[in-house]
């Protein structure tokens, strides 16, 4: 007996007990806007601090003052001091310290980590004026400098860290986890939930939606004012303080099933059916961004085996990607990871997080819609029976058939599959180019016009009023995918079953069939053709 086929639609329709969208890991840049040019550096050293001669020696003096302040802070508050080794997993090292601070139930610095890392900092080159007076030209360069990691446990956000470079202009990084924030808000509100690693298993969507840029800004500024930092109150009052932008943002969608036994089989089938989801036309649909010939970036799908035996699907677009995997064997997680907000047409400043999250959620939704359409095809379809034969409507108009196996029809179906779920629709010109490439032969505009009429009369496309643009109907989506999958994944492999690359068991079965057919021919006393 053939194994039961489990599709995405089987699992999602009526078998989902929870569907949650939430910010996940958030990694932020903190920078001082008015210390980004050489003129601003001179203004800070001479105009603000009052040094008559701006020199890189001052950077060292200010840095030493910061280092002494951090050491004194750690000693006064009995905070553990950890020196990170090269390529050491920092979070694993800090885990026990964070757990100990969390057990107190109070917000605080769990430990301070020290590392040597390359950072973009200000440096200077010495020169002389026309009169021979020494002068310094300031410029930015990558230098290996000391960085302090303040690992925090916050009553609102849970584990987090703030990394501060010890060299001018003191760039910083801030890391928080949106799921951890939601867990603590749910506990405060008395909403019960069961942790799924760092996922959820209760109705928490309303709390998830409350995590906004202002919430993160308040957290960041509260801790920046509590920690020992290189800028003083006087510096802050003069405008020398950090502003926040987005470096990496993960937006997740967690779908928990009521039948976990189907989850793994479903996901393996999903992987096999969507190996081409990272091709440029699919990326354009999913990310909602137009991909042109000159669009920079990587467009590909990567299937990775995880250490726990699971599968991770990655769809790459420019600097960003979408991850899809099973979470703890009972939930599907879709995560859009934005490494550059401009990939989705957003600015990087933190107030733009709301817009960025909306676009990332839409990407999570569209990839699932594309997968639904890909597995939502069945053989016993009234639409299939209708289009496979010519017909005549009540007004006597003849509707030509779209016969399966005809090279032109198969190329047309493949072209329609490429436009699946496209927001812009399709035109004579765009569909003709795709069909001609798949057909591998001349394909005229008049042939395309005839085929568009066939598609429209068979109910596979509909025309948008007052335009020359068409969109696929639900039947059109199903037929396009069904024709393409049946031909590419079933008939073509079976037609090559007698070739050496075919599986041995398939070749043996074909040999048995050939033997029986030859036996029937012999019994009928039919001679083979010469």
Secondary structure, 3 states (H helix, E strand, C coil): CCCCCCCHHHHHCCCEEEEEEEEEEEEEEEECHHHCCHHHHHHHHHHHCCCCCCCCHHHHHHHHHHHHHHHHHHHHCCCEEEECCCCCCHHHHHHHHHHHHHHHCCCEEEEEEEEEEEEEEEEEEEEECCCCCEEEEEEEEEEEEEEEEEEEEECCCEEEEEEEECCCCCCEEEEEEHHHHHHHHHHHHCCCCCCECCECCCCCHHHHCCCCHHHHHHHHHHHHHHCCCCCCHHHHHCCCCCEEEEEEEEEEEEEEECCHHHHHHHHHHHHHHCCCCCCHHHHHHHHCCCCCCCCCCCEEEEEEECCCCCEEEEEEECCEEEEEEEECCCEEEEEEEECCHHHHCCCCEHHHHHHHHHHHHHHHHHHHHHHHHHHCCCCCCHHHHHHCCCEECCCCCEECCCCCCCHHHHHHHHHHHHCCCCCCCECHHHHHHHHHHHHCCCCCHHHHHHHHHHHHHCCCEEECCCCCCEEECHHHHHHHHHHHHHHHHHHHHHHCCCCCCCCHHHHHHHHHHHHHHHHHHHHCCCCCCC
